[in-house]
Amino acid sequence: MLQKNRSYQVCSYCVMDNTNPGIAFDSSGQCNCCRDAIARKPYEWWPNDEGRGRLNAIVDNVRNQMSNRPYDAIIGLSGGVDSAYVAHLLAREYGLRLLAVHVDGGWNTQAAVRNIELVVRSLDIDLHTEVIEWEEMRDLQLAYLSASVLNQDAPQDHAFFSTLYKLAKKYNQKYFFSGVNFSSESIHIPAGGYPAMDARNLKAIHRAHGATSLRTFPVMSSLRYLWLVKLRRQVQIVKPLNYLPYDKEAAKRLLVQTYGFVDYGSKHQESRFTKFYQEIYLPARYSFDKRRLHYSALIVAGQITRDRAIKELSVPLITEQQAMRDKRFVAKKLGIEFLELERLMALPAIPHEHYANNAALYRLNHALRRLVPRFS
């Protein structure tokens, strides 16, 4: 949220603005977000022959190591473009034996469900769908709305990653190929989010505002997550799109032509709740349009001009009529009155750190990770 006595400013290179206090500008008007992304670019994205060579070597290593197991790797399938393209790439181009994992938190769009079915059937991929107990998910999401914290997507994201590691152990899998990519997701706001895997924070928020017990909800402790993921690396996360000249719009066209893929709207809107969070909650609560992150990443990737991004941002994020329909849907799904949802959205914003947390652990991990590329 824009601080008082601070004039509005937009980056001279990308389209990030200072609606978030973590954003700062240098003497040329360039923001710290795109400067950081440009500095990381040589270490995180190889859209050339070198990248393809690296990916080939990774895939060969995975295939050799996992030859005596039923699958070569796990992939996540959300019904979105990035994960579907990863499935296409690994199954059709590389012939890997894949186990697709989908976590159903109760908010899937019809388009997302159809896309998952189309991809797994066409590629003959085994699919494991984990359904989160709805009353527990509902209660946790209501607790987060009552807590009035920033990361309202944390319950869904925590459930996904916890389930992933549980299934990796069950199926004796070592590799997870992710659709996360530099070309469309390189921009991050300093202190602009909160880690979904902070189980201590999740439990504290639920204790303060929840009404039922989380008997079956997949919770993974922060220490266990950092140990398994960052230190022991029980499951190694591979981001294959970072080794390719990945263009999301081109990927979407390929998926539509090849599989009859259904366009579900903007980025990460396979979930009806995420759509509400990004298009309604964040703009209303924090005056922040997440399209700025996406367009700025595309500018850094050289896939869109700043002028075009500014033109796209001039189009309203959502119409008033659509916002009303979406809020009514979310309220009905959560089992509350429309006016109660409006009341929850109008509560004063509260930092996650107001509740018990392991934020210091994540800050230390983030600092160490930022050092690694400089020495690699």
C-alpha positions in Angstrom: 0.0 0.0 0.0 1.3 3.4 -0.9 2.8 5.2 2.1 1.6 8.7 3.0 3.7 11.6 1.7 5.2 9.3 -1.0 4.4 10.3 -4.6 3.3 7.7 -7.0 6.0 6.3 -9.3 6.3 3.6 -12.0 9.6 2.0 -12.9 11.3 3.4 -16.0 12.3 -0.1 -17.2 9.4 -2.3 -16.3 5.9 -1.5 -15.0 6.3 -2.1 -11.3 5.1 0.8 -9.1 5.5 1.8 -5.5 2.1 0.7 -4.2 4.2 -1.7 -2.2 6.7 -0.1 0.3 9.3 -2.7 -0.6 9.8 -1.2 -4.0 12.6 1.4 -4.4 14.0 3.3 -7.4 17.5 4.3 -8.4 18.6 7.6 -9.8 17.5 6.5 -13.3 14.0 5.6 -12.1 14.6 1.8 -12.4 13.1 -0.3 -9.6 14.9 -2.9 -7.4 12.5 -5.7 -8.6 13.6 -5.7 -12.3 17.2 -4.9 -11.4 17.3 -8.0 -9.2 15.7 -10.1 -12.0 18.1 -8.9 -14.6 21.0 -9.7 -12.2 19.6 -13.3 -11.7 18.8 -13.9 -15.3 22.2 -15.4 -16.4 22.0 -17.8 -13.5 18.4 -18.9 -13.8 17.4 -18.9 -17.5 19.2 -20.4 -20.5 17.0 -19.9 -23.6 19.6 -21.2 -26.0 21.5 -24.3 -27.1 23.4 -24.3 -23.8 20.1 -24.6 -21.9 18.8 -27.4 -24.1 22.1 -29.2 -23.6 21.7 -28.8 -19.8 18.1 -30.1 -19.9 19.1 -33.1 -22.0 21.8 -34.0 -19.4 19.3 -33.6 -16.6 16.7 -35.8 -18.3 19.3 -38.5 -19.1 20.5 -38.5 -15.5 16.9 -38.8 -14.2 16.1 -41.6 -16.6 19.2 -43.6 -15.6 18.7 -43.1 -11.9 15.0 -44.0 -11.9 15.1 -46.9 -14.5 14.2 -49.5 -11.9 11.2 -47.6 -10.5 7.7 -47.3 -11.9 8.1 -43.6 -12.7 10.9 -41.4 -13.8 9.5 -38.2 -12.2 6.5 -36.5 -10.6 4.8 -33.5 -12.2 2.1 -31.2 -10.8 -0.9 -30.6 -13.0 -3.1 -27.6 -12.1 -4.9 -27.3 -15.4 -2.8 -24.3 -16.3 -0.5 -23.6 -19.2 2.9 -24.0 -17.5 2.3 -27.4 -15.9 0.5 -28.8 -19.0 3.4 -27.7 -21.2 5.8 -29.4 -18.9 3.8 -32.6 -19.2 3.8 -32.3 -23.0 7.6 -31.6 -23.1 8.6 -34.5 -20.9 6.2 -37.1 -22.1 6.1 -36.3 -25.9 9.6 -35.0 -26.5 11.6 -36.9 -23.9 9.4 -40.0 -23.3 9.7 -39.9 -19.6 7.4 -42.0 -17.5 5.4 -39.5 -15.4 3.2 -39.5 -12.4 0.9 -36.4 -12.5 -0.3 -35.1 -9.2 -3.3 -32.9 -8.8 -4.4 -31.5 -5.4 -8.1 -30.6 -5.4 -8.8 -28.0 -2.8 -12.4 -27.5 -3.9 -11.9 -24.5 -6.1 -11.1 -26.0 -9.5 -12.6 -24.2 -12.5 -14.4 -26.4 -15.1 -11.7 -25.4 -17.6 -8.9 -26.6 -15.4 -10.5 -30.0 -14.8 -11.1 -30.5 -18.5 -7.5 -29.5 -19.3 -6.1 -32.0 -16.9 -8.3 -34.8 -18.4 -7.3 -33.8 -21.9 -3.6 -33.8 -21.2 -3.3 -37.1 -19.2 -5.5 -39.0 -21.6 -3.7 -37.8 -24.7 -0.2 -38.4 -23.2 -1.3 -41.6 -21.4 0.0 -40.3 -18.0 -1.0 -41.8 -14.7 -2.8 -39.2 -12.5 -3.1 -39.2 -8.8 -5.7 -36.7 -7.5 -5.6 -35.8 -3.8 -8.9 -34.3 -2.6 -8.5 -32.1 0.5 -11.4 -32.5 3.0 -13.6 -29.6 2.1 -14.8 -28.6 5.6 -11.2 -28.3 6.8 -10.1 -26.3 3.8 -13.1 -24.1 4.1 -12.5 -23.5 7.9 -8.8 -22.7 7.3 -9.6 -20.2 4.5 -12.2 -18.5 6.7 -9.6 -18.3 9.4 -7.1 -16.6 7.0 -9.8 -14.1 5.9 -10.6 -13.4 9.6 -6.9 -13.0 10.3 -6.7 -10.4 7.5 -3.2 -11.4 6.5 -1.7 -11.0 3.0 -1.1 -14.5 1.7 -4.7 -15.8 1.4 -3.5 -18.5 -1.0 -1.4 -20.1 1.7 -3.9 -22.9 2.6 -4.0 -24.1 -1.1 -0.3 -23.8 -1.7 0.6 -25.5 1.6 -1.7 -28.4 0.8 -0.1 -28.8 -2.6 3.5 -28.9 -1.5 2.8 -31.1 1.6 0.9 -33.6 -0.6 3.7 -33.6 -3.2 6.3 -34.7 -0.6 3.9 -37.3 0.9 3.3 -38.8 -2.5 7.0 -38.7 -3.4 7.7 -40.8 -0.4 4.8 -43.2 -1.1 5.9 -43.8 -4.7 9.6 -43.7 -4.0 10.2 -40.7 -6.3 13.2 -38.4 -6.2 12.4 -35.8 -8.9 9.7 -33.3 -9.3 9.5 -31.3 -12.6 7.8 -28.0 -12.0 6.2 -25.4 -14.3 7.7 -22.5 -12.4 9.7 -20.5 -14.9 11.9 -17.4 -15.1 10.4 -15.9 -18.2 7.0 -15.1 -16.7 7.7 -15.3 -13.0 11.1 -13.5 -12.4 9.8 -10.5 -10.6 9.5 -10.6 -6.8 8.8 -7.8 -4.4 11.2 -7.5 -1.4 9.2 -8.5 1.6 6.1 -8.6 -0.6 4.8 -12.0 0.2 4.8 -14.6 3.0 5.9 -18.3 2.7 3.0 -20.7 2.4 5.1 -23.4 4.0 5.3 -21.7 7.4 3.3 -24.4 9.2 3.7 -22.6 12.5 2.1 -19.5 11.1 -0.7 -21.5 9.5 -1.5 -23.4 12.7 -1.4 -20.1 14.8 -3.9 -18.4 12.4 -6.2 -21.4 12.5 -6.0 -21.7 16.4 -6.9 -18.0 16.6 -9.8 -18.0 14.1 -10.7 -21.6 13.1 -13.7 -23.5 14.3 -12.9 -27.1 13.5 -9.8 -29.3 13.9 -7.4 -29.9 11.0 -7.5 -33.7 11.3 -6.6 -34.6 7.8 -5.3 -31.4 6.3 -1.7 -32.1 5.0 0.5 -30.0 7.2 4.4 -30.1 6.9 6.4 -28.3 9.5 8.8 -25.6 8.5 11.9 -27.4 9.7 10.9 -30.6 7.9 10.2 -28.7 4.7 13.5 -26.8 4.8 15.4 -30.0 5.7 13.8 -32.2 3.0 13.8 -29.5 0.3 16.8 -27.3 0.8 19.3 -29.4 2.7 18.6 -33.1 2.2 16.9 -32.6 -1.1 14.8 -35.7 -0.7 12.9 -34.5 -3.8 14.9 -32.5 -6.3 12.8 -29.8 -8.0 13.7 -29.3 -11.6 12.4 -26.3 -13.6 12.7 -27.5 -17.2 11.2 -24.3 -18.7 14.2 -22.4 -17.5 16.4 -24.3 -20.0 14.2 -23.3 -23.0 13.2 -20.1 -24.8 9.8 -20.5 -23.1 7.1 -18.3 -24.3 3.8 -18.8 -22.4 1.6 -17.5 -25.2 3.3 -19.8 -27.8 2.9 -22.7 -25.4 -0.8 -22.0 -25.0 -1.3 -22.0 -28.7 0.5 -25.3 -29.0 -1.7 -26.8 -26.2 -4.9 -25.5 -27.8 -3.9 -27.0 -31.2 -2.6 -30.3 -29.9 -4.9 -31.2 -27.0 -7.9 -28.9 -27.4 -6.7 -27.0 -24.3 -9.3 -24.6 -22.8 -8.2 -21.0 -22.0 -9.1 -20.3 -18.3 -8.2 -16.6 -18.2 -5.3 -14.8 -16.6 -2.2 -16.3 -14.9 -2.9 -18.8 -12.0 -6.7 -18.6 -12.4 -7.2 -22.3 -12.6 -8.6 -21.9 -9.0 -11.7 -19.8 -8.4 -10.3 -18.7 -5.1 -7.0 -17.6 -6.6 -9.0 -15.6 -9.1 -10.9 -13.9 -6.4 -7.7 -13.3 -4.4 -5.7 -11.8 -7.3 -8.5 -9.8 -9.0 -10.5 -8.6 -6.1 -8.9 -9.1 -2.7 -5.4 -7.8 -3.4 -6.6 -4.7 -5.4 -9.2 -3.9 -2.7 -6.9 -4.4 0.3 -3.5 -3.5 -1.0 -4.2 -1.5 -4.2 -2.0 -4.0 -6.0 -2.6 -5.4 -9.5 -0.6 -8.7 -9.9 -0.5 -8.2 -13.6 2.4 -5.8 -13.0 4.5 -8.7 -11.8 3.7 -10.8 -14.8 4.1 -8.0 -17.4 7.4 -6.9 -15.8 8.7 -10.4 -15.9 7.9 -10.5 -19.6 9.7 -7.2 -20.2 12.8 -8.6 -18.5 12.4 -11.7 -20.7 12.2 -9.6 -23.8 8.7 -11.0 -24.7 6.7 -7.8 -24.4 7.5 -4.1 -24.6 6.9 -1.7 -21.7 4.5 0.4 -23.9 2.4 -2.7 -24.6 2.4 -3.6 -20.9 1.2 -0.1 -20.0 -1.6 -0.4 -22.6 -2.6 -3.8 -21.2 -2.7 -2.4 -17.7 -5.0 0.4 -18.8 -7.7 -2.2 -19.3 -9.6 -2.8 -16.0 -8.6 -5.9 -14.2 -12.2 -7.0 -13.8 -15.6 -5.4 -14.4 -17.8 -4.4 -11.6 -20.4 -7.0 -12.6 -17.9 -9.8 -12.7 -16.4 -8.8 -9.4 -19.9 -8.9 -7.9 -20.5 -12.4 -9.3 -17.2 -13.7 -8.1 -17.7 -12.4 -4.6 -21.1 -13.9 -4.4 -19.7 -17.3 -5.6 -16.9 -17.2 -3.0 -19.3 -16.3 -0.2 -21.7 -19.0 -1.1 -18.8 -21.6 -1.5 -17.5 -20.6 2.0 -21.0 -20.8 3.5 -21.2 -17.2 4.6 -23.3 -14.2 3.7 -22.2 -11.8 1.0 -22.1 -9.0 3.6 -19.9 -11.1 5.9 -17.3 -11.5 3.1 -17.4 -7.8 2.5 -16.8 -7.2 6.2 -13.9 -9.6 6.2 -12.4 -7.9 3.2 -12.7 -4.5 4.9 -10.8 -5.5 8.1 -7.5 -3.7 8.8 -4.5 -5.5 7.2 -2.5 -7.6 9.7 1.1 -8.8 9.2 1.6 -12.5 9.2 4.2 -11.9 11.9 1.4 -10.9 14.3 0.9 -14.6 14.7 3.5 -17.2 15.8 5.8 -17.8 12.9 9.1 -19.2 11.6 9.8 -16.1 9.4 13.4 -15.9 10.6 14.1 -19.4 9.2 12.8 -18.4 5.8 14.7 -15.1 5.7 17.9 -17.0 6.4 17.2 -19.6 3.7 16.4 -16.8 1.2 19.6 -15.0 2.0 21.6 -18.1 1.5 19.9 -18.9 -1.8 20.7 -15.4 -3.1 24.4 -16.0 -2.4 24.6 -19.3 -4.3 24.4 -17.9 -7.9 27.1 -15.4 -7.2 29.5 -18.2 -6.5 28.3 -20.8 -9.0 
